[in-house]
Each structure stands twice: as C-alpha cells, then as structure tokens.
Amino acid sequence: MAKKSTKLYERTEPDLKEQVEEILPALPLNIYTLSDEQINAELEKGYADMQYGRTKAGNTVFSDIRKTISKNIFG
C-alpha cells in the first residue's frame, strides 16, 4: 500500500521558528526518509572522518553520554 502525504501550512512565531531551525540540524537522520544520494553523502562524510582521524572510541563516547545524562539528572 502506498503511503499518502500532505502539505501543512502554518503560521509560527518568528522566535519559535528560529529555535526550531537551530534544533532540527542536531537531530539524528532518519535513514528511511533519505534518498540514495543523501545516504551516499552521509556515508562519504563518515568515511572522510575515519580517514582524517575525526573519530572517538566507542567506550569514550558511551562514557561521555553517561556523564552528560548524570549531570543533567543529578546536577
């Protein structure tokens, strides 16, 4: 069954619009909504990061996440 789509138009406060525009780029990508070209571009960016050493070890990343969560919960 084909998915249906629709367009939505709304009026938004300028300040709210600016806040949303700042937040959206920080959200993770949804691979199911990306085109093949967008997926390839994201993979190329990741590959370039690996080549130039712009990576962190997994255990470091998870440790940083735990610290951030703990700081946000317990202050």
N, CA, C and O atoms as a GROMACS GRO file, in nm:
protein
  300
    1MET      N    1   0.084  -0.117   0.000
    1MET     CA    2   0.000   0.000   0.000
    1MET      C    3   0.089   0.124   0.000
    1MET      O    4   0.182   0.133   0.080
    2ALA      N    5   0.063   0.217  -0.087
    2ALA     CA    6   0.142   0.339  -0.098
    2ALA      C    7   0.111   0.433   0.018
    2ALA      O    8  -0.003   0.443   0.063
    3LYS      N    9   0.214   0.501   0.064
    3LYS     CA   10   0.195   0.599   0.170
    3LYS      C   11   0.134   0.726   0.112
    3LYS      O   12   0.168   0.767   0.000
    4LYS      N   13   0.046   0.786   0.188
    4LYS     CA   14  -0.012   0.912   0.145
    4LYS      C   15   0.064   1.025   0.213
    4LYS      O   16   0.112   1.009   0.325
    5SER      N   17   0.073   1.137   0.147
    5SER     CA   18   0.138   1.252   0.207
    5SER      C   19   0.051   1.374   0.185
    5SER      O   20  -0.038   1.376   0.100
    6THR      N   21   0.079   1.476   0.265
    6THR     CA   22   0.004   1.600   0.255
    6THR      C   23   0.096   1.715   0.289
    6THR      O   24   0.201   1.695   0.350
    7LYS      N   25   0.059   1.834   0.251
    7LYS     CA   26   0.135   1.953   0.286
    7LYS      C   27   0.062   2.024   0.398
    7LYS      O   28  -0.061   2.027   0.402
    8LEU      N   29   0.139   2.081   0.488
    8LEU     CA   30   0.083   2.151   0.602
    8LEU      C   31   0.140   2.292   0.604
    8LEU      O   32   0.262   2.309   0.601
    9TYR      N   33   0.056   2.390   0.610
    9TYR     CA   34   0.098   2.529   0.618
    9TYR      C   35   0.052   2.584   0.751
    9TYR      O   36  -0.061   2.561   0.794
   10GLU      N   37   0.141   2.658   0.818
   10GLU     CA   38   0.104   2.715   0.947
   10GLU      C   39   0.176   2.847   0.969
   10GLU      O   40   0.278   2.876   0.906
   11ARG      N   41   0.122   2.924   1.058
   11ARG     CA   42   0.188   3.048   1.099
   11ARG      C   43   0.258   3.021   1.231
   11ARG      O   44   0.202   2.961   1.322
   12THR      N   45   0.383   3.065   1.239
   12THR     CA   46   0.463   3.039   1.358
   12THR      C   47   0.530   3.168   1.404
   12THR      O   48   0.568   3.252   1.323
   13GLU      N   49   0.543   3.182   1.534
   13GLU     CA   50   0.613   3.296   1.590
   13GLU      C   51   0.758   3.294   1.539
   13GLU      O   52   0.819   3.188   1.535
   14PRO      N   53   0.812   3.409   1.499
   14PRO     CA   54   0.949   3.412   1.446
   14PRO      C   55   1.053   3.354   1.542
   14PRO      O   56   1.144   3.283   1.499
   15ASP      N   57   1.040   3.383   1.672
   15ASP     CA   58   1.136   3.330   1.769
   15ASP      C   59   1.130   3.178   1.776
   15ASP      O   60   1.234   3.111   1.782
   16LEU      N   61   1.010   3.124   1.775
   16LEU     CA   62   0.994   2.980   1.778
   16LEU      C   63   1.052   2.916   1.652
   16LEU      O   64   1.118   2.812   1.659
   17LYS      N   65   1.029   2.978   1.538
   17LYS     CA   66   1.082   2.927   1.412
   17LYS      C   67   1.235   2.922   1.416
   17LYS      O   68   1.295   2.824   1.372
   18GLU      N   69   1.297   3.027   1.470
   18GLU     CA   70   1.443   3.030   1.480
   18GLU      C   71   1.494   2.918   1.571
   18GLU      O   72   1.594   2.853   1.541
   19GLN      N   73   1.424   2.897   1.684
   19GLN     CA   74   1.466   2.791   1.776
   19GLN      C   75   1.456   2.654   1.710
   19GLN      O   76   1.545   2.571   1.725
   20VAL      N   77   1.348   2.632   1.638
   20VAL     CA   78   1.330   2.503   1.570
   20VAL      C   79   1.438   2.484   1.464
   20VAL      O   80   1.491   2.374   1.449
   21GLU      N   81   1.469   2.589   1.390
   21GLU     CA   82   1.571   2.579   1.286
   21GLU      C   83   1.708   2.550   1.344
   21GLU      O   84   1.793   2.492   1.276
   22GLU      N   85   1.732   2.590   1.470
   22GLU     CA   86   1.859   2.559   1.535
   22GLU      C   87   1.862   2.414   1.584
   22GLU      O   88   1.967   2.349   1.581
   23ILE      N   89   1.748   2.365   1.628
   23ILE     CA   90   1.741   2.230   1.686
   23ILE      C   91   1.741   2.121   1.579
   23ILE      O   92   1.810   2.020   1.594
   24LEU      N   93   1.667   2.141   1.472
   24LEU     CA   94   1.650   2.035   1.372
   24LEU      C   95   1.780   1.979   1.316
   24LEU      O   96   1.792   1.857   1.303
   25PRO      N   97   1.879   2.063   1.281
   25PRO     CA   98   2.002   2.004   1.227
   25PRO      C   99   2.075   1.913   1.325
   25PRO      O  100   2.153   1.828   1.284
   26ALA      N  101   2.050   1.931   1.454
   26ALA     CA  102   2.118   1.850   1.555
   26ALA      C  103   2.052   1.713   1.573
   26ALA      O  104   2.111   1.624   1.634
   27LEU      N  105   1.932   1.696   1.523
   27LEU     CA  106   1.862   1.569   1.538
   27LEU      C  107   1.923   1.463   1.448
   27LEU      O  108   1.975   1.494   1.340
   28PRO      N  109   1.917   1.338   1.491
   28PRO     CA  110   1.970   1.231   1.407
   28PRO      C  111   1.892   1.217   1.276
   28PRO      O  112   1.773   1.249   1.269
   29LEU      N  113   1.960   1.169   1.175
   29LEU     CA  114   1.896   1.148   1.046
   29LEU      C  115   1.807   1.024   1.050
   29LEU      O  116   1.836   0.928   1.121
   30ASN      N  117   1.700   1.028   0.975
   30ASN     CA  118   1.612   0.912   0.961
   30ASN      C  119   1.644   0.847   0.827
   30ASN      O  120   1.608   0.899   0.721
   31ILE      N  121   1.712   0.735   0.832
   31ILE     CA  122   1.759   0.670   0.710
   31ILE      C  123   1.644   0.632   0.616
   31ILE      O  124   1.664   0.621   0.495
   32TYR      N  125   1.524   0.614   0.672
   32TYR     CA  126   1.410   0.573   0.590
   32TYR      C  127   1.354   0.686   0.506
   32TYR      O  128   1.278   0.661   0.412
   33THR      N  129   1.390   0.811   0.538
   33THR     CA  130   1.339   0.923   0.461
   33THR      C  131   1.444   0.983   0.368
   33THR      O  132   1.414   1.076   0.293
   34LEU      N  133   1.566   0.930   0.371
   34LEU     CA  134   1.674   0.983   0.288
   34LEU      C  135   1.671   0.921   0.149
   34LEU      O  136   1.633   0.805   0.131
   35SER      N  137   1.712   1.000   0.051
   35SER     CA  138   1.728   0.947  -0.084
   35SER      C  139   1.861   0.871  -0.091
   35SER      O  140   1.944   0.883  -0.001
   36ASP      N  141   1.881   0.796  -0.197
   36ASP     CA  142   2.008   0.726  -0.216
   36ASP      C  143   2.125   0.824  -0.217
   36ASP      O  144   2.230   0.795  -0.160
   37GLU      N  145   2.106   0.938  -0.280
   37GLU     CA  146   2.212   1.039  -0.288
   37GLU      C  147   2.245   1.093  -0.148
   37GLU      O  148   2.362   1.113  -0.116
   38GLN      N  149   2.143   1.116  -0.066
   38GLN     CA  150   2.167   1.166   0.069
   38GLN      C  151   2.238   1.061   0.155
   38GLN      O  152   2.327   1.095   0.232
   39ILE      N  153   2.199   0.936   0.141
   39ILE     CA  154   2.265   0.828   0.215
   39ILE      C  155   2.411   0.820   0.174
   39ILE      O  156   2.500   0.810   0.259
   40ASN      N  157   2.438   0.823   0.044
   40ASN     CA  158   2.576   0.818  -0.004
   40ASN      C  159   2.657   0.936   0.048
   40ASN      O  160   2.773   0.918   0.087
   41ALA      N  161   2.599   1.055   0.050
   41ALA     CA  162   2.669   1.174   0.100
   41ALA      C  163   2.704   1.158   0.248
   41ALA      O  164   2.814   1.192   0.290
   42GLU      N  165   2.611   1.105   0.328
   42GLU     CA  166   2.637   1.084   0.470
   42GLU      C  167   2.744   0.978   0.491
   42GLU      O  168   2.830   0.993   0.578
   43LEU      N  169   2.741   0.871   0.412
   43LEU     CA  170   2.845   0.769   0.421
   43LEU      C  171   2.981   0.825   0.384
   43LEU      O  172   3.082   0.792   0.447
   44GLU      N  173   2.986   0.909   0.282
   44GLU     CA  174   3.113   0.973   0.241
   44GLU      C  175   3.167   1.061   0.353
   44GLU      O  176   3.288   1.063   0.377
   45LYS      N  177   3.079   1.135   0.420
   45LYS     CA  178   3.124   1.220   0.532
   45LYS      C  179   3.183   1.133   0.643
   45LYS      O  180   3.286   1.167   0.701
   46GLY      N  181   3.116   1.022   0.674
   46GLY     CA  182   3.166   0.933   0.778
   46GLY      C  183   3.300   0.871   0.740
   46GLY      O  184   3.389   0.858   0.824
   47TYR      N  185   3.313   0.833   0.614
   47TYR     CA  186   3.439   0.775   0.566
   47TYR      C  187   3.552   0.877   0.575
   47TYR      O  188   3.663   0.844   0.616
   48ALA      N  189   3.524   1.001   0.537
   48ALA     CA  190   3.626   1.107   0.546
   48ALA      C  191   3.666   1.130   0.691
   48ALA      O  192   3.784   1.149   0.721
   49ASP      N  193   3.569   1.129   0.782
   49ASP     CA  194   3.601   1.144   0.924
   49ASP      C  195   3.695   1.034   0.970
   49ASP      O  196   3.789   1.060   1.045
   50MET      N  197   3.670   0.910   0.926
   50MET     CA  198   3.758   0.799   0.963
   50MET      C  199   3.898   0.820   0.907
   50MET      O  200   3.997   0.799   0.977
   51GLN      N  201   3.907   0.861   0.782
   51GLN     CA  202   4.038   0.879   0.718
   51GLN      C  203   4.120   0.987   0.788
   51GLN      O  204   4.242   0.974   0.800
   52TYR      N  205   4.055   1.093   0.835
   52TYR     CA  206   4.127   1.205   0.896
   52TYR      C  207   4.132   1.197   1.048
   52TYR      O  208   4.170   1.294   1.114
   53GLY      N  209   4.094   1.084   1.103
   53GLY     CA  210   4.106   1.064   1.247
   53GLY      C  211   4.006   1.141   1.331
   53GLY      O  212   4.028   1.162   1.450
   54ARG      N  213   3.897   1.182   1.272
   54ARG     CA  214   3.795   1.257   1.347
   54ARG      C  215   3.695   1.158   1.406
   54ARG      O  216   3.575   1.163   1.377
   55THR      N  217   3.747   1.069   1.489
   55THR     CA  218   3.664   0.965   1.550
   55THR      C  219   3.695   0.954   1.698
   55THR      O  220   3.797   1.006   1.744
   56LYS      N  221   3.609   0.886   1.771
   56LYS     CA  222   3.632   0.854   1.911
   56LYS      C  223   3.603   0.706   1.930
   56LYS      O  224   3.522   0.647   1.858
   57ALA      N  225   3.670   0.648   2.025
   57ALA     CA  226   3.644   0.508   2.058
   57ALA      C  227   3.504   0.496   2.117
   57ALA      O  228   3.457   0.587   2.186
   58GLY      N  229   3.438   0.385   2.091
   58GLY     CA  230   3.302   0.364   2.139
   58GLY      C  231   3.290   0.378   2.290
   58GLY      O  232   3.195   0.440   2.339
   59ASN      N  233   3.386   0.322   2.365
   59ASN     CA  234   3.376   0.331   2.511
   59ASN      C  235   3.388   0.475   2.559
   59ASN      O  236   3.327   0.511   2.660
   60THR      N  237   3.464   0.558   2.490
   60THR     CA  238   3.474   0.700   2.524
   60THR      C  239   3.342   0.771   2.499
   60THR      O  240   3.297   0.852   2.580
   61VAL      N  241   3.280   0.742   2.387
   61VAL     CA  242   3.151   0.804   2.353
   61VAL      C  243   3.046   0.768   2.457
   61VAL      O  244   2.975   0.856   2.506
   62PHE      N  245   3.035   0.639   2.491
   62PHE     CA  246   2.934   0.598   2.589
   62PHE      C  247   2.963   0.656   2.727
   62PHE      O  248   2.870   0.690   2.800
   63SER      N  249   3.090   0.667   2.764
   63SER     CA  250   3.126   0.728   2.890
   63SER      C  251   3.083   0.875   2.893
   63SER      O  252   3.030   0.923   2.993
   64ASP      N  253   3.107   0.946   2.783
   64ASP     CA  254   3.065   1.087   2.773
   64ASP      C  255   2.914   1.100   2.783
   64ASP      O  256   2.863   1.192   2.847
   65ILE      N  257   2.842   1.008   2.719
   65ILE     CA  258   2.695   1.012   2.725
   65ILE      C  259   2.648   0.990   2.868
   65ILE      O  260   2.560   1.062   2.916
   66ARG      N  261   2.706   0.892   2.937
   66ARG     CA  262   2.667   0.866   3.076
   66ARG      C  263   2.694   0.988   3.164
   66ARG      O  264   2.610   1.022   3.249
   67LYS      N  265   2.808   1.052   3.146
   67LYS     CA  266   2.841   1.172   3.225
   67LYS      C  267   2.740   1.283   3.199
   67LYS      O  268   2.696   1.350   3.293
   68THR      N  269   2.705   1.304   3.073
   68THR     CA  270   2.609   1.409   3.038
   68THR      C  271   2.473   1.381   3.099
   68THR      O  272   2.409   1.470   3.154
   69ILE      N  273   2.427   1.257   3.088
   69ILE     CA  274   2.297   1.220   3.145
   69ILE      C  275   2.299   1.237   3.296
   69ILE      O  276   2.205   1.292   3.354
   70SER      N  277   2.405   1.190   3.360
   70SER     CA  278   2.416   1.202   3.504
   70SER      C  279   2.416   1.348   3.547
   70SER      O  280   2.351   1.385   3.645
   71LYS      N  281   2.489   1.431   3.474
   71LYS     CA  282   2.495   1.574   3.505
   71LYS      C  283   2.358   1.638   3.491
   71LYS      O  284   2.319   1.720   3.574
   72ASN      N  285   2.284   1.601   3.386
   72ASN     CA  286   2.151   1.659   3.363
   72ASN      C  287   2.049   1.612   3.466
   72ASN      O  288   1.958   1.686   3.501
   73ILE      N  289   2.065   1.489   3.514
   73ILE     CA  290   1.969   1.436   3.611
   73ILE      C  291   2.002   1.482   3.753
   73ILE      O  292   1.914   1.526   3.827
   74PHE      N  293   2.129   1.473   3.790
   74PHE     CA  294   2.168   1.499   3.928
   74PHE      C  295   2.231   1.636   3.950
   74PHE      O  296   2.253   1.677   4.063
   75GLY      N  297   2.258   1.707   3.841
   75GLY     CA  298   2.312   1.843   3.853
   75GLY      C  299   2.454   1.849   3.879
   75GLY      O  300   2.510   1.958   3.890
   0.00000   0.00000   0.00000
